[in-house]
Amino acid sequence: MSNINSKLIGRQIVAICCIVWMVACQPLANSKITEDDKAQVVQLSLERALVNQEIPDYHIIADKVNIVLSTENIDPAWVPQLNDINFILLIPKEIQAKADNEGDYLYLHFREIEVQEDGRIIVSLDNIWAISKNSKVAYLSGGGFTIEYHRENGVWVGEVTEGWIS
């Protein structure tokens, strides 16, 4: 009788180990990415773009203190306070109206914030022109980058995987 119990217990242990292994090897589900995680990667992206001056054509942003940021594709609550930078949050219609009233200018736009099945977050940030309806200029400047974020020791770490310039 004890031999049968030993085999049964052995099979149960193997089954439990298999279940634990399968659960441990599952990718981090999208539901594990919180609003706070998204806010963190938005902040990290804006810091790289503006504080570290890594966004293409940063040097031609006319007003580096008052940065126009489109609220398209982001929650305005994710936008951080950065030293010496005032974000002017505008919807696309307001961005166009500002260009029509004040002239052409560069602004930042999050083209994409995509949560991957494996827990990575892909962020694409553009530095693009708002062009007045009366403008006669064809711009060959501006650009953007894509950063792939993953967690390392509980901290979001990003690597630029793509960059573009106009």
C-alpha positions as protocol buffer text, in pm:
chain_id: "A"
residue {
  index: 1
  type: MET
  ca { x: 0 y: 0 z: 0 }
}
residue {
  index: 2
  type: SER
  ca { x: 281 y: 243 z: 76 }
}
residue {
  index: 3
  type: ASN
  ca { x: 433 y: 188 z: -270 }
}
residue {
  index: 4
  type: ILE
  ca { x: 105 y: 304 z: -432 }
}
residue {
  index: 5
  type: ASN
  ca { x: 90 y: 608 z: -201 }
}
residue {
  index: 6
  type: SER
  ca { x: 451 y: 694 z: -288 }
}
residue {
  index: 7
  type: LYS
  ca { x: 375 y: 681 z: -661 }
}
residue {
  index: 8
  type: LEU
  ca { x: 63 y: 893 z: -614 }
}
residue {
  index: 9
  type: ILE
  ca { x: 249 y: 1151 z: -406 }
}
residue {
  index: 10
  type: GLY
  ca { x: 532 y: 1154 z: -663 }
}
residue {
  index: 11
  type: ARG
  ca { x: 288 y: 1218 z: -946 }
}
residue {
  index: 12
  type: GLN
  ca { x: 122 y: 1496 z: -746 }
}
residue {
  index: 13
  type: ILE
  ca { x: 459 y: 1660 z: -684 }
}
residue {
  index: 14
  type: VAL
  ca { x: 545 y: 1639 z: -1054 }
}
residue {
  index: 15
  type: ALA
  ca { x: 206 y: 1788 z: -1146 }
}
residue {
  index: 16
  type: ILE
  ca { x: 248 y: 2072 z: -896 }
}
residue {
  index: 17
  type: CYS
  ca { x: 600 y: 2143 z: -1020 }
}
residue {
  index: 18
  type: CYS
  ca { x: 473 y: 2156 z: -1379 }
}
residue {
  index: 19
  type: ILE
  ca { x: 197 y: 2399 z: -1285 }
}
residue {
  index: 20
  type: VAL
  ca { x: 441 y: 2622 z: -1093 }
}
residue {
  index: 21
  type: TRP
  ca { x: 683 y: 2617 z: -1386 }
}
residue {
  index: 22
  type: MET
  ca { x: 409 y: 2707 z: -1637 }
}
residue {
  index: 23
  type: VAL
  ca { x: 286 y: 2996 z: -1423 }
}
residue {
  index: 24
  type: ALA
  ca { x: 639 y: 3126 z: -1362 }
}
residue {
  index: 25
  type: CYS
  ca { x: 719 y: 3118 z: -1733 }
}
residue {
  index: 26
  type: GLN
  ca { x: 409 y: 3307 z: -1842 }
}
residue {
  index: 27
  type: PRO
  ca { x: 482 y: 3652 z: -1986 }
}
residue {
  index: 28
  type: LEU
  ca { x: 377 y: 3951 z: -1783 }
}
residue {
  index: 29
  type: ALA
  ca { x: 20 y: 4017 z: -1890 }
}
residue {
  index: 30
  type: ASN
  ca { x: -92 y: 4357 z: -2019 }
}
residue {
  index: 31
  type: SER
  ca { x: -311 y: 4390 z: -1711 }
}
residue {
  index: 32
  type: LYS
  ca { x: 6 y: 4407 z: -1498 }
}
residue {
  index: 33
  type: ILE
  ca { x: 103 y: 4736 z: -1661 }
}
residue {
  index: 34
  type: THR
  ca { x: -54 y: 5013 z: -1455 }
}
residue {
  index: 35
  type: GLU
  ca { x: -130 y: 5377 z: -1525 }
}
residue {
  index: 36
  type: ASP
  ca { x: 167 y: 5457 z: -1301 }
}
residue {
  index: 37
  type: ASP
  ca { x: 390 y: 5244 z: -1525 }
}
residue {
  index: 38
  type: LYS
  ca { x: 271 y: 5439 z: -1829 }
}
residue {
  index: 39
  type: ALA
  ca { x: 331 y: 5768 z: -1648 }
}
residue {
  index: 40
  type: GLN
  ca { x: 684 y: 5654 z: -1564 }
}
residue {
  index: 41
  type: VAL
  ca { x: 773 y: 5570 z: -1925 }
}
residue {
  index: 42
  type: VAL
  ca { x: 621 y: 5899 z: -2045 }
}
residue {
  index: 43
  type: GLN
  ca { x: 839 y: 6083 z: -1793 }
}
residue {
  index: 44
  type: LEU
  ca { x: 1150 y: 5886 z: -1891 }
}
residue {
  index: 45
  type: SER
  ca { x: 1081 y: 5957 z: -2259 }
}
residue {
  index: 46
  type: LEU
  ca { x: 1032 y: 6330 z: -2203 }
}
residue {
  index: 47
  type: GLU
  ca { x: 1348 y: 6346 z: -1992 }
}
residue {
  index: 48
  type: ARG
  ca { x: 1549 y: 6182 z: -2270 }
}
residue {
  index: 49
  type: ALA
  ca { x: 1395 y: 6412 z: -2529 }
}
residue {
  index: 50
  type: LEU
  ca { x: 1426 y: 6741 z: -2343 }
}
residue {
  index: 51
  type: VAL
  ca { x: 1658 y: 6718 z: -2044 }
}
residue {
  index: 52
  type: ASN
  ca { x: 1914 y: 6497 z: -2221 }
}
residue {
  index: 53
  type: GLN
  ca { x: 1830 y: 6672 z: -2552 }
}
residue {
  index: 54
  type: GLU
  ca { x: 1814 y: 6339 z: -2740 }
}
residue {
  index: 55
  type: ILE
  ca { x: 1507 y: 6406 z: -2957 }
}
residue {
  index: 56
  type: PRO
  ca { x: 1611 y: 6482 z: -3315 }
}
residue {
  index: 57
  type: ASP
  ca { x: 1629 y: 6855 z: -3388 }
}
residue {
  index: 58
  type: TYR
  ca { x: 1602 y: 6952 z: -3022 }
}
residue {
  index: 59
  type: HIS
  ca { x: 1836 y: 7241 z: -3100 }
}
residue {
  index: 60
  type: ILE
  ca { x: 1580 y: 7410 z: -3327 }
}
residue {
  index: 61
  type: ILE
  ca { x: 1296 y: 7413 z: -3075 }
}
residue {
  index: 62
  type: ALA
  ca { x: 1249 y: 7789 z: -3040 }
}
residue {
  index: 63
  type: ASP
  ca { x: 1114 y: 7798 z: -2683 }
}
residue {
  index: 64
  type: LYS
  ca { x: 1279 y: 7526 z: -2476 }
}
residue {
  index: 65
  type: VAL
  ca { x: 1103 y: 7639 z: -2158 }
}
residue {
  index: 66
  type: ASN
  ca { x: 743 y: 7627 z: -2288 }
}
residue {
  index: 67
  type: ILE
  ca { x: 706 y: 7297 z: -2472 }
}
residue {
  index: 68
  type: VAL
  ca { x: 383 y: 7227 z: -2655 }
}
residue {
  index: 69
  type: LEU
  ca { x: 284 y: 6864 z: -2601 }
}
residue {
  index: 70
  type: SER
  ca { x: -7 y: 6700 z: -2777 }
}
residue {
  index: 71
  type: THR
  ca { x: -245 y: 6514 z: -2547 }
}
residue {
  index: 72
  type: GLU
  ca { x: -331 y: 6275 z: -2829 }
}
residue {
  index: 73
  type: ASN
  ca { x: -251 y: 5913 z: -2727 }
}
residue {
  index: 74
  type: ILE
  ca { x: -166 y: 6003 z: -2366 }
}
residue {
  index: 75
  type: ASP
  ca { x: -345 y: 6081 z: -2043 }
}
residue {
  index: 76
  type: PRO
  ca { x: -252 y: 6437 z: -1940 }
}
residue {
  index: 77
  type: ALA
  ca { x: -213 y: 6304 z: -1584 }
}
residue {
  index: 78
  type: TRP
  ca { x: 96 y: 6109 z: -1705 }
}
residue {
  index: 79
  type: VAL
  ca { x: 283 y: 6430 z: -1794 }
}
residue {
  index: 80
  type: PRO
  ca { x: 546 y: 6503 z: -1529 }
}
residue {
  index: 81
  type: GLN
  ca { x: 679 y: 6822 z: -1382 }
}
residue {
  index: 82
  type: LEU
  ca { x: 1032 y: 6870 z: -1515 }
}
residue {
  index: 83
  type: ASN
  ca { x: 1268 y: 7139 z: -1387 }
}
residue {
  index: 84
  type: ASP
  ca { x: 1271 y: 7451 z: -1603 }
}
residue {
  index: 85
  type: ILE
  ca { x: 1015 y: 7308 z: -1848 }
}
residue {
  index: 86
  type: ASN
  ca { x: 652 y: 7413 z: -1870 }
}
residue {
  index: 87
  type: PHE
  ca { x: 439 y: 7173 z: -2072 }
}
residue {
  index: 88
  type: ILE
  ca { x: 157 y: 7334 z: -2267 }
}
residue {
  index: 89
  type: LEU
  ca { x: -89 y: 7049 z: -2315 }
}
residue {
  index: 90
  type: LEU
  ca { x: -304 y: 7088 z: -2624 }
}
residue {
  index: 91
  type: ILE
  ca { x: -535 y: 6873 z: -2830 }
}
residue {
  index: 92
  type: PRO
  ca { x: -461 y: 6856 z: -3206 }
}
residue {
  index: 93
  type: LYS
  ca { x: -719 y: 7126 z: -3294 }
}
residue {
  index: 94
  type: GLU
  ca { x: -560 y: 7364 z: -3042 }
}
residue {
  index: 95
  type: ILE
  ca { x: -213 y: 7289 z: -3180 }
}
residue {
  index: 96
  type: GLN
  ca { x: -333 y: 7386 z: -3527 }
}
residue {
  index: 97
  type: ALA
  ca { x: -510 y: 7698 z: -3400 }
}
residue {
  index: 98
  type: LYS
  ca { x: -192 y: 7810 z: -3220 }
}
residue {
  index: 99
  type: ALA
  ca { x: 9 y: 7766 z: -3543 }
}
residue {
  index: 100
  type: ASP
  ca { x: -255 y: 7956 z: -3743 }
}
residue {
  index: 101
  type: ASN
  ca { x: -248 y: 8244 z: -3490 }
}
residue {
  index: 102
  type: GLU
  ca { x: 122 y: 8255 z: -3399 }
}
residue {
  index: 103
  type: GLY
  ca { x: 308 y: 8085 z: -3683 }
}
residue {
  index: 104
  type: ASP
  ca { x: 480 y: 7753 z: -3736 }
}
residue {
  index: 105
  type: TYR
  ca { x: 648 y: 7579 z: -3442 }
}
residue {
  index: 106
  type: LEU
  ca { x: 779 y: 7242 z: -3327 }
}
residue {
  index: 107
  type: TYR
  ca { x: 579 y: 7041 z: -3075 }
}
residue {
  index: 108
  type: LEU
  ca { x: 603 y: 6697 z: -2918 }
}
residue {
  index: 109
  type: HIS
  ca { x: 358 y: 6418 z: -2993 }
}
residue {
  index: 110
  type: PHE
  ca { x: 344 y: 6064 z: -2853 }
}
residue {
  index: 111
  type: ARG
  ca { x: 269 y: 5869 z: -3168 }
}
residue {
  index: 112
  type: GLU
  ca { x: 241 y: 5542 z: -2979 }
}
residue {
  index: 113
  type: ILE
  ca { x: 248 y: 5390 z: -2633 }
}
residue {
  index: 114
  type: GLU
  ca { x: 202 y: 5018 z: -2684 }
}
residue {
  index: 115
  type: VAL
  ca { x: 202 y: 4758 z: -2408 }
}
residue {
  index: 116
  type: GLN
  ca { x: 346 y: 4425 z: -2528 }
}
residue {
  index: 117
  type: GLU
  ca { x: 232 y: 4083 z: -2407 }
}
residue {
  index: 118
  type: ASP
  ca { x: 570 y: 4021 z: -2246 }
}
residue {
  index: 119
  type: GLY
  ca { x: 547 y: 4335 z: -2030 }
}
residue {
  index: 120
  type: ARG
  ca { x: 756 y: 4566 z: -2248 }
}
residue {
  index: 121
  type: ILE
  ca { x: 625 y: 4911 z: -2337 }
}
residue {
  index: 122
  type: ILE
  ca { x: 706 y: 5063 z: -2675 }
}
residue {
  index: 123
  type: VAL
  ca { x: 698 y: 5444 z: -2683 }
}
residue {
  index: 124
  type: SER
  ca { x: 731 y: 5658 z: -2996 }
}
residue {
  index: 125
  type: LEU
  ca { x: 777 y: 6032 z: -2944 }
}
residue {
  index: 126
  type: ASP
  ca { x: 791 y: 6281 z: -3231 }
}
residue {
  index: 127
  type: ASN
  ca { x: 923 y: 6637 z: -3254 }
}
residue {
  index: 128
  type: ILE
  ca { x: 712 y: 6766 z: -3543 }
}
residue {
  index: 129
  type: TRP
  ca { x: 599 y: 7089 z: -3700 }
}
residue {
  index: 130
  type: ALA
  ca { x: 265 y: 7254 z: -3645 }
}
residue {
  index: 131
  type: ILE
  ca { x: 225 y: 7441 z: -3972 }
}
residue {
  index: 132
  type: SER
  ca { x: 4 y: 7745 z: -4010 }
}
residue {
  index: 133
  type: LYS
  ca { x: -263 y: 7730 z: -4279 }
}
residue {
  index: 134
  type: ASN
  ca { x: -92 y: 8040 z: -4427 }
}
residue {
  index: 135
  type: SER
  ca { x: 262 y: 7899 z: -4415 }
}
residue {
  index: 136
  type: LYS
  ca { x: 464 y: 7880 z: -4732 }
}
residue {
  index: 137
  type: VAL
  ca { x: 750 y: 7679 z: -4578 }
}
residue {
  index: 138
  type: ALA
  ca { x: 818 y: 7311 z: -4648 }
}
residue {
  index: 139
  type: TYR
  ca { x: 1014 y: 7188 z: -4347 }
}
residue {
  index: 140
  type: LEU
  ca { x: 1297 y: 6941 z: -4373 }
}
residue {
  index: 141
  type: SER
  ca { x: 1351 y: 6912 z: -4000 }
}
residue {
  index: 142
  type: GLY
  ca { x: 1199 y: 6750 z: -3698 }
}
residue {
  index: 143
  type: GLY
  ca { x: 1215 y: 6385 z: -3609 }
}
residue {
  index: 144
  type: GLY
  ca { x: 1150 y: 6137 z: -3338 }
}
residue {
  index: 145
  type: PHE
  ca { x: 1249 y: 5816 z: -3170 }
}
residue {
  index: 146
  type: THR
  ca { x: 1109 y: 5489 z: -3046 }
}
residue {
  index: 147
  type: ILE
  ca { x: 1215 y: 5356 z: -2708 }
}
residue {
  index: 148
  type: GLU
  ca { x: 1156 y: 5001 z: -2590 }
}
residue {
  index: 149
  type: TYR
  ca { x: 1114 y: 4982 z: -2213 }
}
residue {
  index: 150
  type: HIS
  ca { x: 1143 y: 4677 z: -1990 }
}
residue {
  index: 151
  type: ARG
  ca { x: 1174 y: 4630 z: -1617 }
}
residue {
  index: 152
  type: GLU
  ca { x: 1512 y: 4557 z: -1459 }
}
residue {
  index: 153
  type: ASN
  ca { x: 1511 y: 4504 z: -1084 }
}
residue {
  index: 154
  type: GLY
  ca { x: 1175 y: 4680 z: -1062 }
}
residue {
  index: 155
  type: VAL
  ca { x: 1290 y: 4988 z: -1257 }
}
residue {
  index: 156
  type: TRP
  ca { x: 1192 y: 5081 z: -1612 }
}
residue {
  index: 157
  type: VAL
  ca { x: 1491 y: 5079 z: -1846 }
}
residue {
  index: 158
  type: GLY
  ca { x: 1467 y: 5201 z: -2205 }
}
residue {
  index: 159
  type: GLU
  ca { x: 1668 y: 5156 z: -2520 }
}
residue {
  index: 160
  type: VAL
  ca { x: 1622 y: 5364 z: -2832 }
}
residue {
  index: 161
  type: THR
  ca { x: 1537 y: 5114 z: -3105 }
}
residue {
  index: 162
  type: GLU
  ca { x: 1454 y: 5353 z: -3386 }
}
residue {
  index: 163
  type: GLY
  ca { x: 1512 y: 5716 z: -3471 }
}
residue {
  index: 164
  type: TRP
  ca { x: 1406 y: 5932 z: -3761 }
}
residue {
  index: 165
  type: ILE
  ca { x: 1472 y: 6278 z: -3894 }
}
residue {
  index: 166
  type: SER
  ca { x: 1285 y: 6465 z: -4162 }
}
